[in-house]
Amino acid sequence: MTHTTHEVTNQVPPMEGHDVSADPVLLDGLHRGGAEWAEPELRSLGVLAGTAHVQALGRQANAHPPVLHTHDRYGHRIDEVEFHPAWHELMRTAVSNGLHAAPWRDDRPGAHVARAAKFFVWIQAEAGHGCPISMTYAAVPALRHTPALAERFEPLLASREYDFGLRAPSSKRGLLAGMSMTEKQGGSDVRANTTRAVPRGDHYLLTGHKWFTSAPMCDLFLTLAQAPGGLSCFVVPRVLPDGTRNAMFLQRLKDKLGNKSNASSEVEYDGAVGWLVGEEGRGVRTIIEMVNRTRLDCVLMSAAGMRFGLTQATHHAAHRKAFGEYLVDQPAMRNVLADLAVESEAATTVALWLAGNRSRLGLAVTKYWVCKRAPVHAAEALECLGGNGYIEDSGMPRMFRESPLSSIWEGSGNVAALDALRALGRSPEAVEEFFSELDAARGADRRLDAAVDGIKDELTDLDDLELRARRLVERMALVFQGSLLVRHGHPAVADAFCASRLSGDWGVAFGTLPRGVDFGAIVERGLPKL
């Protein structure tokens, strides 16, 4: 006999069975990028991402993180990483939908925009497995510096077959690529790397220690090491062509704040075989092709996290009452939700634009700003759920723990800001391209025009530029987002963005949009379509 003490009321129904891709900003960006042909695939993936089954996969993959097995029961060195079945199912779906390197072998218009949109949707279900997917996508343009290596590995990297396990690359139906760059003494300062590469016939032998090797279960790794001609880039396989294990040994897996489903490791090379990618002494120039693509995915991951937080917050507010009214109808909460929505739409718009347009300076400033905003956005979205948002069952704590990663990955805040300054100083064509994009919006909004003029004036003063780097790059990122929103965004969102981010009539916290904003129209766009 069940004893009932109370009736459960005023609890929010589960957000299950919705189409994650039913996002007007995402769909507009898809079509604007020439990838309208991918909408049926995107919709199918969005429906799948919204199911209770896939949400459970995300929880399971994080509740059962990867385990490193350095030796087998007989004492043989194996360096295997064991994953929960949920991880493999998530990966299989990502690969089969071409979220990895598939666009490099797809000559349809907007292939990279289509891939970005699907990546944006799918990692809202679980972000950790986006790491090896992203690095596999980014590895191809770096490998193309050596056509023979690209010819050998690219078809398998672009394959839509997920084939997990350590075997000779040529024997597999599909490959994944990782990155092994940073060392304990240097971090982002990769020129301080001490790993050595000694030439041996058609290959090199690498010896040294890597402090962060992302996704050690991958088949190939782009690695930086000091060759006789200077810092160089190499592709290092886990398994050699004859089926024997390469001499790269996993020391431990990192115990991270978030990203628990994904394995990050320390690796020791002890005469590991690697093949030179590009030219000796030009390792940074070679691997920057990979870095720029993963930086784009950092922006996409941050934007996806914002969209996830926004939909959770608006869904909760639409179903939860406080003081006799639904939260979504209360002015203070409407301001918070609208502010979160404006931030989310700006991030999504610029991320999809960058997926289809190369902009050296646009990517640099956006990587800095959007990834910086993600943790603040996550904290506010979590708070919209009150105490319920602080509980693991809501999924919000996992989102919050994940949110700082993209700002750290591929160069933390100062590195990103200084990279933007380098582009300003060394690449006149990048500067011209950036400001021509801003000037395309000239006359659409006086607040935007004034902000762009302010940036141009500030750039005439070169004193203490590094000291002012963050503020300058922040303003550049905001005017870049504003220029895209006034041309391509919803009018209410564009107006709210310019009235707050560009005019100074905005507080420090979310929920400080000024009067006159169309709160209803903006909040409505953030509601999930159930």
MIZA-969422 format. One record per residue (C-alpha): residue number from 1; residue in three letters; x, y, z. Coordinates in Angstrom, 3 decimals, decimal comma. Each point is the difference from the previous one (the first is absolute). Layout:
N
    n  res        c1        c2        c3
  NUM  ALA         X         Y         Z
...
This chain:
530
    n  res        c1        c2        c3
    1  MET     0,000     0,000     0,000
    2  THR     1,395     3,407    -1,004
    3  HIS    -0,323     2,764     2,548
    4  THR    -0,519     3,383    -1,668
    5  THR     1,082     3,037     1,995
    6  HIS    -0,438     2,627    -2,692
    7  GLU    -0,835     0,697    -3,629
    8  VAL     2,787     1,133    -2,332
    9  THR    -0,981     3,235    -1,735
   10  ASN     1,732     2,920    -1,729
   11  GLN     2,852    -2,157    -1,245
   12  VAL     1,259     0,486    -3,532
   13  PRO    -0,578    -2,898    -2,439
   14  PRO     3,083    -1,657    -1,509
   15  MET     1,298     1,696    -3,128
   16  GLU    -0,068    -3,114    -2,143
   17  GLY    -1,249    -0,778    -3,471
   18  HIS     0,863     3,342    -1,550
   19  ASP     1,951     0,921    -3,119
   20  VAL     3,274     1,580     1,112
   21  SER     0,502     1,353    -3,520
   22  ALA    -3,290     1,964     0,118
   23  ASP     2,008     3,126     0,644
   24  PRO    -0,817     2,918    -2,328
   25  VAL     3,503     1,473     0,269
   26  LEU     1,595    -3,322    -0,908
   27  LEU    -2,310    -0,641    -2,939
   28  ASP     0,428     3,530    -1,347
   29  GLY     3,787    -0,399     0,191
   30  LEU    -0,194    -3,354    -1,759
   31  HIS    -1,913     1,463    -2,926
   32  ARG     2,085     3,155    -0,113
   33  GLY     3,120    -2,180    -0,228
   34  GLY    -1,329    -1,794    -3,095
   35  ALA    -0,643    -3,275     1,839
   36  GLU    -3,790    -0,160    -0,176
   37  TRP     0,400    -3,457    -1,545
   38  ALA     1,138    -1,243     3,429
   39  GLU    -3,160     1,020     1,875
   40  PRO    -1,639    -3,478    -0,113
   41  GLU     3,196    -1,561     1,427
   42  LEU     0,239     2,754     2,612
   43  ARG    -3,628    -0,452     1,004
   44  SER     0,393    -3,745     0,337
   45  LEU     3,044     0,459     2,219
   46  GLY    -1,804     2,683     2,016
   47  VAL    -2,935    -2,291     0,721
   48  LEU     2,380    -2,737     1,094
   49  ALA     1,947     2,383     2,251
   50  GLY    -3,217     0,943     1,797
   51  THR    -1,025    -3,546     0,901
   52  ALA     0,084    -1,376     3,526
   53  HIS     2,278    -2,781    -1,254
   54  VAL     2,730     2,352    -1,213
   55  GLN    -0,297     2,163     3,104
   56  ALA     0,604    -3,171     2,015
   57  LEU     3,070    -0,780    -2,121
   58  GLY     1,441     3,368     0,901
   59  ARG    -0,536    -0,602     3,706
   60  GLN     1,458    -3,504    -0,157
   61  ALA     3,103     1,034    -1,947
   62  ASN     0,810     2,539     2,704
   63  ALA    -0,969    -2,160     2,962
   64  HIS     2,353    -2,737    -1,286
   65  PRO     3,120     1,845    -1,181
   66  PRO     2,779    -1,707    -1,989
   67  VAL     2,427    -2,286     1,801
   68  LEU     3,666    -0,431    -0,911
   69  HIS     1,481    -3,509    -0,067
   70  THR     3,768     0,290    -0,371
   71  HIS     0,677    -3,759     0,261
   72  ASP    -1,861    -3,236    -0,592
   73  ARG    -0,323    -2,772     2,598
   74  TYR     3,344    -1,458    -1,059
   75  GLY     1,937     3,241     0,397
   76  HIS     0,185     0,909    -3,679
   77  ARG    -0,235     3,697    -0,793
   78  ILE    -3,281     0,692    -1,848
   79  ASP    -0,933     3,670     0,660
   80  GLU    -3,686    -0,551    -0,698
   81  VAL    -2,759     2,440     0,941
   82  GLU    -3,325    -1,624     0,824
   83  PHE    -3,236     1,901    -0,630
   84  HIS    -3,591    -0,571     1,036
   85  PRO    -2,294    -1,267    -2,802
   86  ALA    -1,869     3,312     0,131
   87  TRP     3,129     1,792    -1,231
   88  HIS     0,304    -2,328    -2,968
   89  GLU    -3,633     0,511    -0,971
   90  LEU     0,419     3,772     0,111
   91  MET     3,178    -0,228    -2,057
   92  ARG    -1,556    -2,352    -2,527
   93  THR    -2,857     2,426    -0,593
   94  ALA     2,368     2,963    -0,317
   95  VAL     2,221    -1,759    -2,541
   96  SER    -2,841    -1,483    -2,020
   97  ASN    -1,497     3,483    -0,322
   98  GLY     3,271     1,465    -1,263
   99  LEU     0,722     2,258     2,978
  100  HIS     3,713    -0,781    -0,310
  101  ALA     2,106     0,292    -3,171
  102  ALA    -2,739    -0,953    -2,475
  103  PRO    -0,448     3,551    -1,416
  104  TRP     3,526    -0,035    -1,423
  105  ARG    -1,147    -2,689    -2,450
  106  ASP    -3,368     1,628    -0,737
  107  ASP    -0,120     2,452    -2,915
  108  ARG    -3,568     1,155     0,640
  109  PRO    -0,385     3,741     0,719
  110  GLY    -0,016     0,835     3,685
  111  ALA     1,376    -3,393     1,071
  112  HIS     1,951     1,526     2,887
  113  VAL    -3,003     2,061     1,119
  114  ALA    -2,144    -3,145    -0,038
  115  ARG     2,594    -1,787     2,091
  116  ALA     0,166     2,934     2,458
  117  ALA    -3,786     0,040     0,411
  118  LYS    -0,148    -3,736     0,685
  119  PHE     2,943     0,228     2,401
  120  PHE    -1,806     2,854     1,814
  121  VAL    -3,133    -2,132     0,394
  122  TRP     1,579    -3,303     0,961
  123  ILE     2,402     1,216     2,667
  124  GLN    -2,924     1,515     1,889
  125  ALA    -0,725    -3,622     0,891
  126  GLU     3,553    -0,600     1,286
  127  ALA     2,970     2,296    -0,481
  128  GLY     2,981    -2,167     0,984
  129  HIS     0,047    -2,222    -3,070
  130  GLY     0,139     3,139    -2,135
  131  CYS     3,746     0,177     0,727
  132  PRO     1,213    -2,903    -2,207
  133  ILE    -2,655     0,873    -2,574
  134  SER     1,314     3,557    -0,176
  135  MET     3,656    -1,003    -0,209
  136  THR    -0,683    -2,487    -2,775
  137  TYR    -1,724     2,785    -1,935
  138  ALA     2,930     2,331     0,583
  139  ALA     2,771    -2,485    -0,849
  140  VAL    -0,703    -0,168    -3,730
  141  PRO     1,124     3,512    -1,066
  142  ALA     3,223    -0,475     1,972
  143  LEU     0,697    -3,376    -1,610
  144  ARG    -0,446     1,551    -3,437
  145  HIS     3,348     1,733     0,475
  146  THR     1,424    -3,411    -0,943
  147  PRO    -2,173    -1,333    -2,847
  148  ALA     1,288    -3,572     0,321
  149  LEU    -1,163    -0,162     3,617
  150  ALA    -3,328     1,590    -0,866
  151  GLU    -0,542    -2,529    -2,784
  152  ARG     0,795    -2,805     2,416
  153  PHE    -2,116     1,053     2,984
  154  GLU    -2,643     2,482    -1,133
  155  PRO    -2,496    -2,489    -1,482
  156  LEU    -0,042    -1,950     3,267
  157  LEU    -0,205     3,143     2,137
  158  ALA    -3,016     1,108    -2,061
  159  SER    -1,651    -3,437     0,083
  160  ARG    -3,410    -0,185     1,660
  161  GLU     0,932    -3,311     1,638
  162  TYR     0,807     0,108     3,712
  163  ASP     2,585    -2,735     0,479
  164  PHE     1,304     0,108     3,579
  165  GLY     3,102    -1,922     1,021
  166  LEU     3,777     0,010    -0,305
  167  ARG     0,901    -1,556    -3,340
  168  ALA     2,151     0,973    -2,951
  169  PRO    -1,683     3,005    -1,667
  170  SER    -0,099    -1,663    -3,407
  171  SER    -2,025    -2,889     1,456
  172  LYS    -2,789     2,208     1,366
  173  ARG    -3,212     1,270    -1,572
  174  GLY     0,376     3,453     1,539
  175  LEU     2,545     2,010     1,983
  176  LEU    -0,044     2,693     2,680
  177  ALA     2,710     2,595     0,567
  178  GLY     1,230     1,658     3,181
  179  MET     2,436     2,731     0,914
  180  SER     3,181    -0,214     2,077
  181  MET     1,533     3,454     0,250
  182  THR     0,477     1,439     3,479
  183  GLU     2,682    -0,879     2,519
  184  LYS     0,220     0,647     3,720
  185  GLN     2,607     2,748    -0,254
  186  GLY    -1,732     1,984    -2,743
  187  GLY    -3,740    -0,475    -0,332
  188  SER    -1,121     2,298    -2,813
  189  ASP     3,626     1,051    -0,518
  190  VAL     0,677    -2,957    -2,283
  191  ARG     3,341     1,415    -1,141
  192  ALA     1,252    -0,983     3,462
  193  ASN    -0,674    -3,671    -0,837
  194  THR     2,896    -2,371     0,657
  195  THR    -1,285    -3,210    -1,606
  196  ARG     2,635    -1,046    -2,545
  197  ALA    -0,463    -1,430    -3,482
  198  VAL     2,948    -1,822    -1,545
  199  PRO    -0,156    -0,887    -3,727
  200  ARG     0,167    -3,708    -0,905
  201  GLY    -0,447    -0,604    -3,714
  202  ASP    -3,558     0,880    -1,023
  203  HIS    -1,121     0,679     3,571
  204  TYR     1,097     1,568     3,285
  205  LEU     0,329    -1,384     3,519
  206  LEU    -1,611     2,181     2,657
  207  THR     1,082     0,052     3,650
  208  GLY    -1,530     2,183     2,693
  209  HIS    -3,059     0,630     2,171
  210  LYS    -3,287     1,655    -0,865
  211  TRP    -2,005     1,612     2,797
  212  PHE    -3,369     0,041    -1,803
  213  THR    -0,777    -2,473    -2,750
  214  SER    -3,634     0,236    -0,931
  215  ALA    -1,956    -3,173    -0,614
  216  PRO     2,789    -2,611     0,388
  217  MET    -2,213    -2,752    -1,442
  218  CYS     0,275     1,576    -3,458
  219  ASP     1,914    -1,661    -2,829
  220  LEU     2,261     2,904    -1,023
  221  PHE     1,402     3,041     1,774
  222  LEU     1,344     3,242    -1,368
  223  THR     3,029     0,630     2,180
  224  LEU     2,528     2,813     0,364
  225  ALA     3,650    -0,889     0,605
  226  GLN     3,435     1,542    -0,474
  227  ALA     1,624    -1,350    -3,186
  228  PRO     3,480     0,977    -1,206
  229  GLY    -1,586     2,837    -1,966
  230  GLY    -2,070     1,291     2,923
  231  LEU    -3,508    -0,522     1,371
  232  SER    -1,859    -2,257    -2,431
  233  CYS    -3,316    -1,781    -0,355
  234  PHE    -0,324    -3,774    -0,201
  235  VAL    -2,784    -2,517    -0,354
  236  VAL     0,473    -2,794     2,535
  237  PRO    -2,124    -3,183    -0,177
  238  ARG    -0,940    -2,038     3,061
  239  VAL     0,576    -3,186    -1,998
  240  LEU     2,700    -0,404    -2,655
  241  PRO    -0,673    -1,380    -3,493
  242  ASP     1,263    -3,464     1,030
  243  GLY    -2,557    -0,172     2,828
  244  THR     2,411     0,615     2,891
  245  ARG    -0,668     2,716     2,586
  246  ASN     1,878     3,238    -0,466
  247  ALA     2,269     1,094     2,854
  248  MET    -2,419     2,475     1,545
  249  PHE    -1,035    -0,812     3,558
  250  LEU    -2,973     1,438     1,902
  251  GLN     1,151     1,137     3,440
  252  ARG    -3,370     0,965     1,448
  253  LEU    -3,361     1,501    -0,882
  254  LYS    -0,673     3,539     1,175
  255  ASP    -2,554     0,479     2,784
  256  LYS    -1,858     3,005    -1,419
  257  LEU    -2,594     2,459     1,225
  258  GLY    -2,382    -1,062    -2,761
  259  ASN     0,217    -1,775    -3,342
  260  LYS    -0,125    -3,201     2,050
  261  SER    -1,113    -2,281    -2,816
  262  ASN     3,084     0,823    -2,052
  263  ALA     3,529    -1,241     0,704
  264  SER     2,851     2,502     0,219
  265  SER     3,410    -1,378     0,799
  266  GLU     3,689     0,403     0,601
  267  VAL     2,058    -1,898    -2,558
  268  GLU     3,636    -1,028    -0,091
  269  TYR     1,731    -0,560    -3,322
  270  ASP     2,976    -2,344     0,100
  271  GLY     1,202    -0,187    -3,582
  272  ALA    -3,530     0,157    -1,448
  273  VAL    -0,234    -0,080    -3,786
  274  GLY    -1,352     3,137    -1,641
  275  TRP    -0,169     1,370    -3,541
  276  LEU     0,798     3,627    -0,742
  277  VAL    -2,972     2,186    -0,948
  278  GLY     1,024     3,071    -1,949
  279  GLU     3,592     1,199     0,274
  280  GLU     2,503    -0,198     2,825
  281  GLY     0,016     3,118     2,126
  282  ARG    -3,515     1,026    -1,098
  283  GLY    -1,973    -2,042     2,497
  284  VAL    -2,042     2,869     1,384
  285  ARG    -0,929     1,241    -3,464
  286  THR    -1,036    -3,557    -0,933
  287  ILE    -2,036    -0,822     3,079
  288  ILE    -1,677     3,421     0,080
  289  GLU    -2,292    -1,380    -2,714
  290  MET    -1,232    -2,495     2,580
  291  VAL    -0,102     2,553     2,799
  292  ASN    -2,169     2,427    -1,956
  293  ARG    -2,566    -2,701    -0,708
  294  THR    -0,114    -1,126     3,625
  295  ARG    -0,309     3,647     1,046
  296  LEU    -3,089     0,205    -2,194
  297  ASP    -1,373    -3,046     1,793
  298  CYS     0,747     1,670     3,350
  299  VAL    -2,356     2,772    -1,111
  300  LEU    -2,592    -2,538    -1,148
  301  MET     0,239    -1,896     3,300
  302  SER    -0,476     3,189     2,003
  303  ALA    -2,927     1,074    -2,154
  304  ALA    -1,570    -3,472     0,309
  305  GLY     0,371     0,139     3,780
  306  MET    -1,729     3,381     0,032
  307  ARG    -2,871    -1,335    -2,073
  308  PHE    -0,347    -3,016     2,297
  309  GLY    -0,045     2,227     3,096
  310  LEU    -2,480     2,396    -1,580
  311  THR    -2,487    -2,710    -0,967
  312  GLN     0,221    -1,573     3,458
  313  ALA    -0,574     3,375     1,656
  314  THR    -2,922     1,058    -2,214
  315  HIS    -1,620    -3,441     0,280
  316  HIS     0,209     0,173     3,792
  317  ALA    -1,335     3,554     0,138
  318  ALA    -2,936    -0,845    -2,283
  319  HIS    -1,170    -2,800     2,321
  320  ARG     0,949     1,177     3,487
  321  LYS    -2,146     2,365     2,070
  322  ALA     1,196     2,285     2,764
  323  PHE    -2,122     2,473     1,934
  324  GLY    -3,036    -0,948    -2,054
  325  GLU     1,435     0,540    -3,479
  326  TYR     2,101    -1,958    -2,454
  327  LEU     3,601     1,105     0,207
  328  VAL     0,118     0,732    -3,715
  329  ASP    -2,699     2,649     0,446
  330  GLN     1,793     1,875     2,770
  331  PRO     1,889     3,104    -1,191
  332  ALA     3,271    -0,650     1,834
  333  MET     0,226    -3,555    -1,310
  334  ARG    -1,008     1,059    -3,503
  335  ASN     2,914     2,413    -0,021
  336  VAL     2,407    -2,751     1,055
  337  LEU    -1,319    -2,463    -2,581
  338  ALA     0,046     2,584    -2,786
  339  ASP     3,572     0,993     0,871
  340  LEU     1,084    -3,653    -0,054
  341  ALA    -1,766    -0,414    -3,354
  342  VAL     1,750     3,019    -1,517
  343  GLU     3,381    -1,355     1,085
  344  SER    -0,835    -3,445    -1,385
  345  GLU    -1,235     1,313    -3,350
  346  ALA     3,055     2,205    -0,450
  347  ALA     2,316    -2,940     0,718
  348  THR    -1,828    -2,371    -2,330
  349  THR    -0,170     2,530    -2,825
  350  VAL     3,715     0,763     0,043
  351  ALA     0,974    -3,669     0,433
  352  LEU    -1,907    -1,099    -3,104
  353  TRP     1,278     2,972    -1,985
  354  LEU     3,578    -0,942     0,869
  355  ALA    -0,678    -3,614    -1,043
  356  GLY    -0,671     1,211    -3,528
  357  ASN     2,356     2,984    -0,245
  358  ARG     3,709     0,193     0,712
  359  SER     0,796     3,035     2,136
  360  ARG     3,324    -0,138     1,803
  361  LEU    -0,785     2,963     2,235
  362  GLY    -3,689    -0,796     0,362
  363  LEU     0,802    -3,471     1,319
  364  ALA     2,639     1,309     2,406
  365  VAL    -2,225     2,600     1,658
  366  THR    -3,022    -2,319     0,037
  367  LYS     1,923    -2,857     1,586
  368  TYR     1,028     2,356     2,787
  369  TRP    -3,412     1,522     0,691
  370  VAL    -2,590    -2,728    -0,597
  371  CYS     2,008    -2,570     1,950
  372  LYS     0,464     2,509     2,826
  373  ARG    -3,748     0,581     0,169
  374  ALA    -0,951    -3,676     0,194
  375  PRO     0,665    -0,554     3,758
  376  VAL    -1,846     3,194     0,971
  377  HIS    -2,918    -0,959    -2,196
  378  ALA    -0,017    -3,528     1,428
  379  ALA    -0,066     1,281     3,579
  380  GLU    -2,957     2,301    -0,681
  381  ALA    -1,950    -2,674    -1,883
  382  LEU     0,593    -2,437     2,854
  383  GLU    -1,256     2,574     2,510
  384  CYS    -3,252     0,389    -1,939
  385  LEU    -0,868    -3,497     1,236
  386  GLY     0,734     0,963     3,598
  387  GLY     1,038    -2,863     2,263
  388  ASN    -1,206    -2,492    -2,596
  389  GLY     2,699     1,256    -2,357
  390  TYR     2,710    -0,737     2,564
  391  ILE    -0,967    -3,670     0,071
  392  GLU     1,777    -2,442    -2,321
  393  ASP    -3,289    -1,460    -1,243
  394  SER    -0,735     3,252    -1,848
  395  GLY     3,085    -0,299    -2,188
  396  MET     0,891     3,612     0,747
  397  PRO     3,025    -0,689     2,267
  398  ARG     1,573    -2,080    -2,774
  399  MET    -0,580     2,839    -2,454
  400  PHE     1,516     2,462     2,483
  401  ARG     3,121    -2,125     0,537
  402  GLU     0,429    -0,343    -3,741
  403  SER    -0,340     3,717    -0,716
  404  PRO     3,542     1,249     0,862
  405  LEU     1,740    -2,552    -2,206
  406  SER    -0,351     1,695    -3,365
  407  SER     1,524     3,193     1,358
  408  ILE     3,057    -1,977     1,130
  409  TRP     0,314    -2,430    -2,919
  410  GLU     2,119     1,211    -2,932
  411  GLY     1,290     3,011     1,897
  412  SER    -1,589     1,548     3,084
  413  GLY    -1,200     3,593     0,204
  414  ASN     3,294     1,852    -0,173
  415  VAL     1,312    -2,245    -2,768
  416  ALA    -3,155     0,588    -2,043
  417  ALA     0,119     3,763     0,562
  418  LEU     3,697     0,234    -0,885
  419  ASP    -0,610    -2,126    -3,091
  420  ALA    -2,522     2,614    -1,114
  421  LEU     2,601     2,724     0,547
  422  ARG     2,486    -1,971    -2,113
  423  ALA    -2,518    -0,147    -2,808
  424  LEU    -0,543     3,751     0,306
  425  GLY     3,722     0,674    -0,213
  426  ARG     1,149    -2,563    -2,527
  427  SER    -2,879    -0,661    -2,353
  428  PRO    -1,310     3,121    -1,770
  429  GLU    -2,247    -2,131    -2,196
  430  ALA    -1,645    -1,542     3,107
  431  VAL    -0,631     3,468     1,420
  432  GLU    -1,440     1,248    -3,297
  433  GLU    -2,231    -3,072    -0,249
  434  PHE    -1,261     0,457     3,570
  435  PHE    -0,859     3,667    -0,345
  436  SER    -1,595    -0,476    -3,406
  437  GLU    -2,366    -2,447     1,686
  438  LEU    -0,832     2,637     2,618
  439  ASP    -0,426     2,689    -2,627
  440  ALA    -2,540    -2,179    -1,814
  441  ALA    -2,356     0,786     2,893
  442  ARG     0,674     3,754    -0,105
  443  GLY    -3,209     1,997     0,382
  444  ALA    -2,088    -2,852     1,391
  445  ASP     0,286     1,150     3,627
  446  ARG     1,507     3,246     1,286
  447  ARG     1,227    -1,699     3,203
  448  LEU     1,904    -2,557    -2,029
  449  ASP     1,458     2,716    -2,229
  450  ALA     1,205     1,915     3,044
  451  ALA     1,565    -3,120     1,513
  452  VAL     1,867    -0,825    -3,227
  453  ASP     1,303     3,562    -0,224
  454  GLY     1,145    -0,296     3,607
  455  ILE     1,985    -3,140    -0,824
  456  LYS     1,678     1,689    -2,952
  457  ASP     0,943     2,976     2,178
  458  GLU     1,389    -2,288     2,696
  459  LEU     2,210    -1,774    -2,524
  460  THR     1,761     3,250    -0,819
  461  ASP     1,486    -0,062     3,513
  462  LEU     2,667    -2,702     0,116
  463  ASP     1,280     0,788     3,513
  464  ASP    -0,475    -2,762     2,592
  465  LEU    -1,866    -2,095    -2,547
  466  GLU     0,654    -3,292     1,827
  467  LEU    -1,189     1,543     3,259
  468  ARG    -3,273     0,933    -1,713
  469  ALA    -0,223    -3,227    -1,986
  470  ARG    -3,006    -1,564     1,690
  471  ARG    -2,133     3,110    -0,085
  472  LEU     0,847     0,696    -3,632
  473  VAL    -0,647    -3,581    -1,130
  474  GLU    -3,256    -0,097     1,971
  475  ARG    -1,247     3,107    -1,797
  476  MET     1,072    -1,395    -3,366
  477  ALA    -1,874    -3,239     0,671
  478  LEU    -3,132     1,895     1,019
  479  VAL    -0,079     2,218    -3,089
  480  PHE     0,620    -3,076    -2,140
  481  GLN    -2,999    -1,752     1,560
  482  GLY    -2,048     3,185    -0,283
  483  SER     0,792     0,407    -3,699
  484  LEU    -1,243    -3,524    -0,702
  485  LEU    -3,135     0,364     2,136
  486  VAL    -1,180     3,268    -1,565
  487  ARG     0,350    -1,545    -3,461
  488  HIS    -1,147    -3,558     0,622
  489  GLY    -1,592    -0,272     3,451
  490  HIS    -3,490     0,499     1,363
  491  PRO    -0,702     3,760     0,256
  492  ALA    -0,941    -0,205     3,693
  493  VAL     3,205    -1,876     0,812
  494  ALA     2,191     2,347    -2,039
  495  ASP    -1,583     3,033     1,662
  496  ALA     0,451    -1,458     3,495
  497  PHE     3,609    -0,904    -0,762
  498  CYS     0,887     3,502    -1,203
  499  ALA    -1,971     1,652     2,814
  500  SER     1,922    -1,962     2,634
  501  ARG     3,386    -1,290    -1,225
  502  LEU     0,855     3,006    -2,163
  503  SER    -1,661     3,024     1,593
  504  GLY     1,086    -0,333     3,619
  505  ASP    -3,613    -0,170     1,252
  506  TRP     0,567    -3,426     1,516
  507  GLY     0,947    -1,314     3,423
  508  VAL     2,649    -2,499     1,004
  509  ALA    -2,305    -2,957     0,683
  510  PHE    -2,424    -1,638    -2,417
  511  GLY    -3,535     1,377     0,315
  512  THR     0,953     3,648    -0,407
  513  LEU    -1,358     0,708    -3,484
  514  PRO    -1,387     3,545    -0,286
  515  ARG    -3,640     0,982    -0,404
  516  GLY    -1,411    -0,103    -3,498
  517  VAL     1,296    -3,475    -0,853
  518  ASP    -2,536    -2,435    -1,491
  519  PHE     0,367    -2,538     2,808
  520  GLY    -2,899    -2,187    -1,131
  521  ALA     1,292    -0,596    -3,522
  522  ILE     3,525    -0,768     1,230
  523  VAL    -1,048    -2,418     2,745
  524  GLU    -2,360    -1,823    -2,356
  525  ARG     2,938    -0,825    -2,282
  526  GLY     1,807    -1,662     2,899
  527  LEU    -2,776    -2,401     0,911
  528  PRO     0,599    -3,634    -1,029
  529  LYS    -2,516    -1,376    -2,471
  530  LEU    -1,574    -3,001     1,733
